[in-house]
Amino acid sequence: MAGQEFPRCFRIRRQADFERVFRLRCAAGDDRLVVFACPNDLPYSRLGLSVSRRLGKAVARNRWKRIVREAFRLSRLHLPAGLDLVVVPKPEAEPCLDGVKESLTRLSRRLARRLEVKRR
């Protein structure tokens, strides 16, 4: 479907970009995810993942990564533009696409409002 692709330009890949997001320390969380955000001066948002070994073995970590990437891809048009988002799943949560999609959308909107207030 148009507008639901996930090319490389929508991914945070450089260590410096991850460090910039974590350094700003603007975060919001719920029972599934913690999302860190930072403005990126681009017309679109980008996604980075930080998946800890506390989530389990490689199979469990990879499942979390697939679900978060898919949630970002499906809800990208509903997310605020111009943010770098780094998503950290919580170990006690179960990976479920609908729940992650809803959490990602809600938390990124909350962070966009918070960053907008900081810019003023």
Secondary structure, DSSP 8 states (H G I E B T S, - for coil): -TT----GGGB---HHHHHHHHHHTEEEE-SSEEEEEEE-SSSS-EEEE---GGG-SHHHHHHHHHHHHHHHHHHGGGS-SSEEEEEEE-TTS---HHHHHHHHHHHHHHHHHHHHHHH-
